[in-house]
Structure formats: C-alpha cells, structure tokens
Amino acid sequence: MAADDSMETDAPAATEEPKSSITTLDGLKKNVTLLQTAVQTSQLRLINRILRNNTPFRRNLRPSILSEAISYYLPQDEPLKALGLAILADLPDDPLPPPPPPPASSLPSTSSSTMEVDKDEKGGSPSQASAGKKAFPAPLFLPETTTYLLLLVLTTAMRLHRLEQAHSVATALLPYLRKQNRRTLDALAAKGYFYLALTQERRSQSLAPLRPLFVALHRTACLHHDEMGQATLLNLLLRSLLADNLIEQAGNLIARTSFPEHASNNQLCRYLYYVGRVRATQLDYTDAFSKLNQAVRKAPADEGRAALGFRREVTKLLVIVQLLLGDIPERATFDQPALRRSLQPYLALTTAVRLGDLLEFEKTVTAHAAMFKKDKTHTLILRLGHNVIKTGLRKISLSYSRISLAEIAGKLHLDGPASAEFVCAKAINDGVIDAVLDHEAGYLQSRDVNDIYSTTEPQQAFHKRITFCLDVHNEAVKSLRYPDVPTYGAKRGDGQGEEKGEEEKTEEELVQELEEDMEDEF
C-alpha cells in the first residue's frame, strides 16, 4: 500500500514490525482463512493441511497476537473467549523486541472507526484501502475457529510452561466439543483429547481418572464414524493402561476394538507400538516383532529431530524382542547418529547375548538396571537369561562333536553337571541344537549337520521376503489419493458432457494440491 510505503520512508527502522511477528500473524490468518474454506466446502483434507502447517509458526506465536486474533474471530457471548483472553493476559510475551502498534490491516476490529484507518490517512487511495480489507476474512463465528484458536492458547501456555492454565483450557474445551457433531471438527476435537491427556501427564498425574471419559468418547466417536477420534482415543486408552501395567486389560481392549483404516500415519505408528509392547509382555514375540518393525518403518526416517523420542523407544523394545526371538539385530541399528548414545546399553546387552556369556550378561543388566527400569524393558531383559544360555550351548554344539556335561557347566557358568544336563535336554526338546544326550556317560553327542538346501528353510526364507514385498506394494496402493472432483472438465464426444464450471480445477492445480497433501505426512 502507498500508506505503508510512506511510513517506511519516514521512519524505516523505528516502525518496522519484527519479522517473526509478521510471519506468525500471516500464518495465523492463512490458517483461519483455510479453515473457514474447509468448513464451507466440507473438504476435510484441508483441515489436515492446517494442522500440518500449524507446527512451524505456533512455536513463535506471541500471546499478544493470539489475543488480537481471539478478540476478532470469536463472538462476544462465547464463554471460551473470555477464558482464552484471561489466560493470555497472564502469559508473558516472548522475549522479542516489542512491536509497534499494529496497523489496522493486521486484524481488523469489528468497529467501523478502526476499519477506516486505511482510507486516506497517509496518502493511500480508496482502491488501496479496499484491497487491504480484502486481505482479511470475514469473522465467521464457527465452532472450528473457536476450537482452533483455543488449541493455540493451550499450546502457547504449554510452551511457556504454564501447565495449570493449559489444563484448564483443555478441561473447558471438552464440554464444548462434546456438544458438537460436525465432521469438520473431528480432527480438531481429537487434538483437544490428546492435549487433555498430555497436560494431565505433564502435571505428574495419572490418566486413570480420565479413563472412563475416554471410553465414553470412544464409543461416541464410533457411532459418529469419527475415525480420527477413534484412533486418538484408542491410543490414549492403551497408553493409560500400559502406564498402570494393566497388560491384560490392554490386550482385551485390542482384541475387542479395531483400529480405523483411514487414520493418520502418526496415530497408526503409536497404535503399532502399543500393540507391540502388549504382545511382547504376553510372550507373543513374533507378532510383537511384526508390529514394532512396522512402527519403525512408518515413522520418519530422517536423521533430524523428527519423532526422535518415538523412534528411540520403539528401537529399544524392538532390539529386546528380536533377541527374545533368537535373532541378533544388525549393527546398523546401533550406529544411527541420533540413537547411538541412547542405545549403548542395548548394544552391550546384544554383545553378551551374541557371545553367550552369562557373566557378561548379568554384569550388563546390573550396571544399567536403572535405565532398563526407566525404559520399562527390565522385565523383558530378565527373560533373556535363557537365550544367553541357549546361544552359548548352540556354539558349543557346533564346536564340539562330543563334550562332557561338566565342561558345559564350566563354559556356561552353571551350577554343575546336573544343571547342564537339564539345560541340554530342554534345548534338544526345543530344537535349539541337534544332539543326543547320554545320561550314563555324562556327555553330549552332536549329530552331523544336514545340508540346509535339502530342507524347506530356503523356501520359507524366500516366502517371507516375497510376502513382505507384496505387503509394501499393497500399502502403497492403498495410500494413493485422488482429487475430489467428479470430472476433469473434458466434454463427452456426444455433446452431453457438462461444461467446465468455476469449481473445477485445471490439471496443474490438481497436481499442486496432491503434492501439498503428500508433504509432511507425520
């Protein structure tokens, strides 16, 4: 605008608004405009795009800018508006240089006197003033806008370490969400449920009091076909049960519910992790390994900070489950730069299991017991003692054609020949080793190793790999997304086709929309 140009000429340094404030303000206006468009056109994918675009600018969002937005976009008789403004008034502004008084074009007030500032006060023409007004959406009082701005208040309070205020916003937002039954509000409502549980945990309180509420909300989400709410609430229930070590109840919940097919990728990763933890505790290591492996593959694979905590926790549990299955994790698992330090105790544990050294295993467990208990893997690690003995016995069986039980007891650090005999008998029964035990003579006789290519093991290995490739292909096909338009504007040959209307998009616009939807999936 000409007015802005003249202002910059008069005082270029004193009146410039900080770039971060302008960026967050522009991002806020863009998201609110996109949210109103999504509600009016019932395009749910636009709401998911808003939530993805929300992360970059909300970390720099100042309470003063958010207060201005709430004052403009929320109706005066909305109780949540007063709550949001009161909480923002108590929050300290970010340590940025204070911006000058915002121009009328930032977030216009509902009064006409403020809206007329753009007219000709600094030399601007009426056409320029009308152009400035068109840059801002009309304040449509929608439940989606109210929920979105209150969620920003909640996240801002959490960012400034005001957990009590954040929890009060989440608690006040819950009855408001339960009164609504709008599909365009499902994704935002799921965020509200998630932050309610998160603030409860951050305040060092148990999720057990919220469990009946989450069960009722999950039942309502199922009746409303709210897939985002179903996935979020199911994960919150599993997290609550696992935090209290209610493994049997968590298993029953998994058996009696089904995860939504079209849920977001991050909720699916969380669900796979919780199911893997439950299955590992229930001794179903094969299913646990499958679920955890899927969670690792679906999580962000970059070397940055994206989902680093999630990848760390899943990788720790995956290493233990793989050891319980009798396999040794690859070295590349422990060499990831972002996870190398946190996986160091698990690398020492893997080394002890691979060598079959029971003393080294016990030493490692004792040295890192505090960390294993914090990771909630200590119980599973204690089960690895039998695997260490089996690994050592397998190496002995391959190295010696005949060996006495006393020597086996010495190499495996067992109590005596009697203990070695029981261990060898169980290993033979489980198929760990192919040998014959002579009780009278007190020795173990290994049998000749057959040609592995004469067995069905190569066929099973190829079948496993082919099945994995087919599963990856099927998941890729299911994840394809197509534009939500009935036609592409092409007329039919018989002249009966509909002409291209204003709502139809060109092929370039459709390609651009699909590319934007595929960015930042997690």
N, C-alpha and C positions, 0 to 999 in steps of 0.2 A: 504493500500500500504506500501511497505518497506520504501519508502521515508518518508511517514508520521510517521512511527514508529521511524525512526532515528531522525526525528525532535522533536518528543515528548521526546525522551531520552535525547537529547542535552539540550533543554530548555522547560520543561513541563509546567511551569507557565507563561512564558513570551509570548509564541507563540500560546497558546490555544485561539481559536476564541470563543466569548461568545455564550453560548448555545442557547440563543434566536435568535441570528443571523443565526446560523446553522439551527435551526428549521424553521424559516421563509424562508430561502433560499431553504431548502429541500421541503417545502410545495409549494413554487412558481414553482420550477422545476417539481414537481409532477403534479401540476395542468396544466401547459403548455403542458407537455407530454400527459396527459389525454385529453386535449382539441384537440391537433393535431390528436390523435387517434379517437376521436369522429367525427371530420370533415372528416377524411379519410374513416371511416366506416359508416358514416351517422347515428350514434346512438345518438339520441337526449337526451336520459336519462342520458348519461354520462355527458352532459353539465349541466344538473340539479344537478348532483352529485358534479360537480366542484363548482357550486355556493353555495351548502351547505357546502362544505369543505373550502370555501373561508373565512368564518367568523372567525374561530379560529386564523388564523395566520396573517390576514391583520391588526388586531389591534396592532400587534407588528412589522409590516413591516417597515423597515427603508428606508428613501428616497435614501440612497446610494446604497442599494441592489437593489431597484427598478430601479434606473438609470442604473445599470450594466445590468439588465435584458432587459431593453428597448434598450440599445446600441447593444445587441447581437441579439435579436429576431425580431427587426423591420428593414425594409430596409432603406438604406441611403437616398433614394429620397422621403421618406414619410414625408409630412409636419407635421403630428401629432407627429412624433418622435422628431423633434426639439422643438415643443411646450411642450411636456412632459418633456424633459430633462431640458428645461429652467425653468419650474415651479419647478421641483425637486431640481434644483440648488439653488433656493431661499428659499426652505424649510429648517428649522433647523432639524438636525438629532436628533433622540430620545435621551433622557438623559441616554444612556447606555455607558459603557466603550468602547472607540474606538477600533474596531477590528484591528488586524494586516493586512498587505496587503494580499488580498485574493489569495489563491493558484490558479494555472491555472485550477484546476478541478472544481472551483466554477461555473463560467460562461465563457466558453472559448471565446476568441476573434476570429475574422474572419481571422486574420493574422496567418501565419504558424509559425513564431518565437515564439509566445506566446503558441501555441499549443504544442510545442516541449519541454516545461519545464518539463513535466512529464517523460521524457525518462530515463536518467541515471544520472541526476544531483546530486541526493542524494543517489545513490546506487540502484535505482529501476531497474528492468529488463524490457525489451521491452514488455513482455506479460502483466506486471502490468500496463505499460503506456497505452496499448491498452484497458485494462479493464477500466481504468479511463475515456478514451474517450467514451466508450460505455455507460457510465452513463448519458450522456447528449444528448438530442435530437438534431437532425439537425435543423438549423434555417429555418423552413418552413415559408415563408412570407405569412401568411393567414390573411384575414380580421378579423377572430375571435380572433387571437392572438393580433392583434393591438387593437381591441376593449377591450379585457380583460385587457391588461396592462394599457390602458388609464383609464379604470374604477378604477383600483388600484391607479393610480395617483390622480384621483378625490377623492376617499375615504380617501387617505392619507392626502390630503390638507384639507379636512373637519375635519379629526381627529385632525389636528394641528391648527384648527380654522382659516384657510385661505379661507374664503368663496368666495372672489372675484376670486382667482385663480381656485378654484373648479368650479365655474360657467363658467369661461372662457373655461375650458376643456369640460364641458358638452355642451356648445354652439358650440365649434369647432367640437365636435364629432357628432353632429346632422346631418350636411350635408353629412358627410362620411357614416353614417348609412342609410340615405335616398337613396343613390346611389346603395346600395346593395339589392339583392333579393335572399337571401340564408336562407333556413330553419334552418340551423345550427347556424345562427346568431340571430334568433328571441329572444331567452331568454336573450342574452347579450344586444340586442337593447332595449328590454323592461326595463332592468336595467338602460340604458342610459336615457330613457324618464323619469323614476322615479327620478333619481338624478338631472335631469334638473329642474323638478318641486320642488324638495326638496331644492336645492340651492337657487332657486327663493324665496321660503318661508323663508328660514333661513336669507336671506338678507332683510327681512321685506318688501317684495314687493308682490303685488297681482299677482295671477295666471291668471287674466283676459286677459293680453296681449298674453299669451300662449294658450288661449282657441281656437282660430281659427286654430292654428298649430296642436293642439291635435285632433281636429275634422278631419282635413285632414289626419293625421297619422292613425287615427282610421279607416277611410274609406279605406286607402291603406292596412291596416292590414286585414280588412275583405275581400278584393279582393285577397290577398295573402294567405288567410286561416291561418293567424298568430294568433293562439289562445292566446298565451302569450301576444302579443302586444295588442290584442283586450281587454283582461281583464285589463291590466295595464292602458291603455289609457282611458277606460271607467271609472275606479275608479278615475283617475286624473281629468276627466271632472266633475264627480259628486262632488269630493272634492272642485273643483274650484267654482261650482255653489252654493254649500252649504256654502262656506266661504263668499259669497256675498249675502246670504239669498235669492237666486233665486230658491225658492221651486217649483214654477210652472214649470219652465224650467227643473229642475231636474226630476220632475215627468214625463214630456213629453219625456225626454231622456230615462228614464227607460222603458216607455211604447213602444217606437219605436226601442229599441235595445234588443238584447238577450245576456245574459252572456254565454261565451263559456263553453261547458260541461266539457272539459278536462283541465280547467285552474288549476293553483296551489291552494293549500289549503289556503295559506295566502291571495291571491287575492280574493278568494271566501269569506273569512271572512270579508275583507274590504267592498266588494260589499254588503253583507248582512247587515252590519252596516249602510252603506249609505242609502240603501233602507228602513231600519227600521226607520231611522231618518226622511226621507221624508214622509213615511206613517204616522208616529206619528204626524207630523205637519199638515197633511191633514185629521186628525181625524179618520183615519183607524187604530184603536188601535189593533184590532185582528191580522191583517196582520203584523203590526209593531212588536207585541209581538212574533209572529212566527219567523220572520226574525232575531230579536235580540237574541232570545233563541237559534237559530241555530248557530249564530255567537259565542255565549259564549261556546257552546258545541264543536265547531270545533276548537276554539282557544286552545293553550297549557294550560293544566290544572295543571301543576306542581306548586309548591309553590315558585319557584325561581323567577328570574327577566325576564324570557322569556315572551315577549309580555305583560309586566305588564301594560304599559300605555294603550294599546288597551283594555285589559280586564277591566281596571278601567273605561274607557269611556263608554264601552258597558254596564257594570253593572249599572252605574248611570242612563243611559237612560232606561234600562230595568226595573229598580225599579219604575221610574216615569210612564212608560207605564202600568205596572202591577197595579199601584194604580189607574190610569185612567180607567182601566177595572173593577175596583171594588174589586180586589183581594189584599191580603196582602202578600208581599214577606216573604219567610221563614227567620227565624233568622240566619240560617247558611250562608245566603248570606252576611250578615254584619259581620260575625265572621271570615272571611278569614284573616289570619295574614297579607298578603301583601296589603289588601284593607281595613283593619279595620279603619285606621285613615282617609283615604280619604272619606269613606262612612259614617262617623259620622254624618254630617248634614242631610244626607238622612235617617239615622236611626231615628233621631229626627222628621223628616217630616213624616215618616211612623207611628211613635207612635202617632202623633197628628191626623193623618187620621184614624188610627185604633180606637182611643178613641172617634172620632167625636167631638173633642174640637176645635171650630173655633178660639177662642182666642189664644190657644197654637199654632195653625197652622199659624196664622198671625204673631205671635211673632217669630216663627222659620224662616218664609220667610223673615222677616225684618232683622233678625240677620245675615243670611247667603246670603243676596241678592247678594253681590259682587261675591261670589263663584258660585252661580247659574247662574249669567250672564256670568261668565267666561266659565262655562261648557255648555252654550247655552241651558240650560234647564229651564230658568226662565219663559219663556212664557208658557211652558207646565205645570209648577208648579202652575201658577196662575189659570189654569183650574181646579185644584184640590179643589178649594173652594167649588164647588157644590158637589163634592164627600164627603167632610167632613160633609156637612150638611146632605146628604143622609145617611151616616153612622150613624150619631147621631140620625136621625129620625128613622132608622131601629131599633136601640137599644131601643128607646123609645116605638116603636110599639110592640116590643117583651116583654117589661117590664110592660106595662100598657094595660089593656083591653079598658079603656076609659080615655082620658086625654083632658083637655081644651086647646084651641089654645093659650091662654095667658101663660100657663105653658110651652107649647112647645117653644114659643118665648123666654121665660126666660132661658130654658135649652140650647137652640141653640144659644143664644145671638143674636136674630134677632131684628128688629126694633119694632115689635108689633104683635098683633094677625092677622092683615091683611097680613103681610108678611108671617107669619106662615101658614096661610090658602093657599096662593099661592104655597108655598113650598110643603105642604102636597098634594095639588091637582096634582102638577106635578109628585111627587113621586108615587102616586097611578096610574097615567096615564102611567108612565114608567115601572110599575111593580116592583118598589123597595119595596113597602110594600103592604100588602093585608089588606085594611081597608076601612071604609066608613066615609066620611066627612059630618058632619051635620052643615050646614051654619047657620041655625036659632038658634040652641042651642049653637053653637060655640065650638064643641068638635070633637075629632077624635075617632072613634069606630073601634077597631081592630077585625078582623074576626078570627075564630078558625083556627088553623094551621092544614092542612090536613096531612095525613100520606105520607111522602115523597116517601115511597116504592110503593105506589099506583100510582105514576106518572111515566113519562118516563125519569126522571132525572138520576136514576141509570144506565139505558140503555145507555144514552148519555155519561155518565162518562166512562163506560166500552168501548164504541165505540171509544172515544178519546184516551184511553190508548192503545187499540189494533192497532189503526191507527199509533200511534207513534212507537210502536214496529215494525210494518211492514215497516215503512219508514226507521228506523235504519237498518233493515235487508237488504233492497234494496240498501241503500247507501253502506253498507259493501260489497255486491256482486259486485256493480259497481266499487269499488275501488280496486278489486283484479287485480293483474298484473302477467303476464305470460312471460316466456323468449321468446325473439325474435329469435327463431331458428326453421327451418322447420321440422326437425326430431331430435330424440334423439339418433341417431346412431344405432338403432336396425334394423337388417335386416328383410326383409319380409320373410314369410315362403316359398314363391315360388321362392326365389332366385333372384328376380328382384329389391330388395331394394338397395338403394345407400349405398356404403361403407362409413364408418365414415371418414370424411376429417379433415384437420387440423383446420378448422374454428369451428367445432363443439366442444362443451364443455362437460365435464363429469357432472354427476348429482350433485356431490359435488360442482363444480364450479358454477353451475346454482343456487343452494340453497344459496351459499355465496353471489352471486350478488343480489338476491332478498332480502336478509337480509340487505345488504348495502343500497339498494334503499329505504327500509322502515324506515331507521334511519333518524332522524332529518328532518321530513317532513316539519316543519314550519321554 
